[in-house]
Amino acid sequence: MNFTSEHDALRKTVRDFVEKEINPYVDEWEEAGEYPIRDVFKKLGNLGLLGIQKPEEYGGMGLDYSYNLVAAEELGMAKCGGVPLSIGVQTDMCTPAIARFGSDELKRNFLTPAITGELIGSIGVSEVGAGSDVAGLKTTARKDGDDYIINGSKMWITNSPKADFICLLANTSDDQPHKNKTLIVVPMSTPGITLSPHLNKLGMRSSETAQVFFDDVRVPQRNRIGAEGTGFMCQMIQFQEERMWGAANVIKALESCIEQTIEYCQERKTFGQPLINNQYIHFRLAELQTEVEALRALTYKACELHVAGKDVTQLASMAKLKAGRLGREVTDTCLQYWGGNGYMWENPLARAYRDIRLVSIGGGADEIMLGIICKTMGILPGKQKG
Ligand SMILES: Cc1cc2nc3c(=O)[nH]c(=O)nc-3n(C[C@H](O)[C@H](O)[C@H](O)COP(=O)(O)OP(=O)(O)OC[C@H]3O[C@@H](n4cnc5c(N)ncnc54)[C@H](O)[C@@H]3O)c2cc1C
């Protein structure tokens, strides 16, 4: 990646925001199980940070994906995963399809206010019975005059308790599972939408998550993103940016775990000498740092080719897989060297251990990434190349 002075300036803006507007409040927000998302989004919107890659015509900065990557990386310096996740949902998970495939009206009504931070978005793909198996989802949107009538529910929806809209994937026909889905923007104030109480999560405590129920929810068909029946394809494309964002967002978080562990092991003495003097420990930390550099290189390569307009399905899936696997390895190993202190709830390593665990599950579990990689390698049974 060739980073320019513009990338550096953006990096600094995001870093300063994290240091001044997020980190001083993280402990309080984690304890409360929520954060002042409207205030934070307004401030991010004022800086242009919710629309880095979005078209200038709709209020975005009109920059390429490499700038998004830089922002995702710097958000990883937040002292929790929940707030960055909630921001990432807005910038890289629920708005890319609107920007790419949405009508001018949808962009003006939802994308522009999402970029300014006036509207909070969420993405509704997963259901109780269909997380990994997206094609198997059951929520329906049936035509009635000029409207759709939506029935069903979506599970584990980040931001939903405060969201103004949900970018919803629903079945709009009885056609084959990959051809019967449509993405629809649904305002959360529409009658018939109800939410479960906040879900009690292992980590990402400051982000709010709930189940969303749809009971005869009526929305105009013009809220559809792109052509009817293209939702599965649109969502798979939207997933590419979500997965690169996920990989980029853990790089600095993992480096921070390693740095904090080095400092701790330099201070903490056992058997008359600092823990860091044990070759087993300093070699292991060096190995983990090497792995993080490998993740960075892989993620940058995926981003570079994405910016060049190439299909990065394989590389984005590899980066997401590596981020999830390495996230577990780094947080688990580092926590171990903090001993009993690391096992305490408020310990920074304990929080990282809980938060980063999500990377192997959300946005497509590790095994789903392996399936996609196998498919692109032509080694899935019955789907071999040649
Ligand atoms: C905190 C949090 C926030 C989330 N936010 C959102 C959100 O905002 N919007 C949204 O739509 N979703 C969201 N999700 C849902 C998330 O994307 C799903 O949990 C994820 O896709 C996995 O689906 P599942 O939980 O149904 O697991 P399942 O599909 O039941 O799979 C369970 C496990 O089985 C394994 N597995 C599954 N299929 C295979 C296979 N074919 N081969 C081998 N192993 C397999 C994997 O290890 C997987 O983890 C969120 C989840 C969490 C926990």
The ligand as a MOL file (V3000), in Angstrom:
LIG
                    3D

  0  0  0     0  0            999 V3000
M  V30 BEGIN CTAB
M  V30 COUNTS 53 58 0 0 0
M  V30 BEGIN ATOM
M  V30 1 C -22.3500 -9.4640 19.0310 0
M  V30 2 C -22.9310 -9.8550 17.7210 0
M  V30 3 C -23.3180 -8.8830 16.8140 0
M  V30 4 C -23.9050 -9.2360 15.6100 0
M  V30 5 N -24.3670 -8.2530 14.7770 0
M  V30 6 C -25.0930 -8.6060 13.6810 0
M  V30 7 C -25.7360 -7.6120 12.8840 0
M  V30 8 O -25.6380 -6.4080 13.1710 0
M  V30 9 N -26.4650 -8.0160 11.8190 0
M  V30 10 C -26.6100 -9.3290 11.4770 0
M  V30 11 O -27.2680 -9.6320 10.4820 0
M  V30 12 N -26.0060 -10.3120 12.2050 0
M  V30 13 C -25.2700 -9.9780 13.3010 0
M  V30 14 N -24.6890 -10.9540 14.0760 0
M  V30 15 C -24.8910 -12.3500 13.7210 0
M  V30 16 C -23.6470 -13.0480 13.1820 0
M  V30 17 O -23.3410 -12.5900 11.8910 0
M  V30 18 C -23.9550 -14.5770 13.2310 0
M  V30 19 O -23.9450 -14.9450 14.5940 0
M  V30 20 C -22.9580 -15.3790 12.4310 0
M  V30 21 O -23.1340 -15.1770 11.0590 0
M  V30 22 C -23.0600 -16.8810 12.7300 0
M  V30 23 O -24.3780 -17.3200 12.5870 0
M  V30 24 P -25.0470 -18.1950 13.7510 0
M  V30 25 O -24.7960 -17.5070 15.0420 0
M  V30 26 O -26.4550 -18.4610 13.3850 0
M  V30 27 O -24.2410 -19.5410 13.7980 0
M  V30 28 P -24.6190 -20.9100 13.0490 0
M  V30 29 O -24.9340 -20.6510 11.6440 0
M  V30 30 O -25.6060 -21.6460 13.8680 0
M  V30 31 O -23.2310 -21.6560 13.1370 0
M  V30 32 C -22.6790 -22.0480 14.3810 0
M  V30 33 C -21.2340 -22.4360 14.1710 0
M  V30 34 O -21.2150 -23.6040 13.3680 0
M  V30 35 C -20.0910 -23.5780 12.5230 0
M  V30 36 N -20.5830 -23.7490 11.1490 0
M  V30 37 C -21.6710 -23.1890 10.5840 0
M  V30 38 N -21.8080 -23.6070 9.3180 0
M  V30 39 C -20.7920 -24.4590 9.0770 0
M  V30 40 C -20.3770 -25.2330 7.9340 0
M  V30 41 N -21.0440 -25.1920 6.7790 0
M  V30 42 N -19.2620 -25.9980 8.0640 0
M  V30 43 C -18.5760 -26.0510 9.2190 0
M  V30 44 N -18.9100 -25.3420 10.3010 0
M  V30 45 C -20.0030 -24.5600 10.2410 0
M  V30 46 C -19.3710 -22.2380 12.7620 0
M  V30 47 O -18.3210 -22.4550 13.6850 0
M  V30 48 C -20.4100 -21.3830 13.4250 0
M  V30 49 O -19.8540 -20.4240 14.3150 0
M  V30 50 C -24.0690 -10.6120 15.2760 0
M  V30 51 C -23.6560 -11.5970 16.1700 0
M  V30 52 C -23.1230 -11.2400 17.3910 0
M  V30 53 C -22.7350 -12.3300 18.3530 0
M  V30 END ATOM
M  V30 BEGIN BOND
M  V30 1 1 1 2
M  V30 2 1 2 3
M  V30 3 2 2 52
M  V30 4 2 3 4
M  V30 5 1 4 5
M  V30 6 1 4 50
M  V30 7 2 5 6
M  V30 8 1 6 7
M  V30 9 1 6 13
M  V30 10 2 7 8
M  V30 11 1 7 9
M  V30 12 1 9 10
M  V30 13 2 10 11
M  V30 14 1 10 12
M  V30 15 2 12 13
M  V30 16 1 13 14
M  V30 17 1 14 15
M  V30 18 1 14 50
M  V30 19 1 15 16
M  V30 20 1 16 17
M  V30 21 1 16 18
M  V30 22 1 18 19
M  V30 23 1 18 20
M  V30 24 1 20 21
M  V30 25 1 20 22
M  V30 26 1 22 23
M  V30 27 1 23 24
M  V30 28 2 24 25
M  V30 29 1 24 26
M  V30 30 1 24 27
M  V30 31 1 27 28
M  V30 32 2 28 29
M  V30 33 1 28 30
M  V30 34 1 28 31
M  V30 35 1 31 32
M  V30 36 1 32 33
M  V30 37 1 33 34
M  V30 38 1 33 48
M  V30 39 1 34 35
M  V30 40 1 35 36
M  V30 41 1 35 46
M  V30 42 1 36 37
M  V30 43 1 36 45
M  V30 44 2 37 38
M  V30 45 1 38 39
M  V30 46 1 39 40
M  V30 47 2 39 45
M  V30 48 1 40 41
M  V30 49 2 40 42
M  V30 50 1 42 43
M  V30 51 2 43 44
M  V30 52 1 44 45
M  V30 53 1 46 47
M  V30 54 1 46 48
M  V30 55 1 48 49
M  V30 56 2 50 51
M  V30 57 1 51 52
M  V30 58 1 52 53
M  V30 END BOND
M  V30 END CTAB
M  END
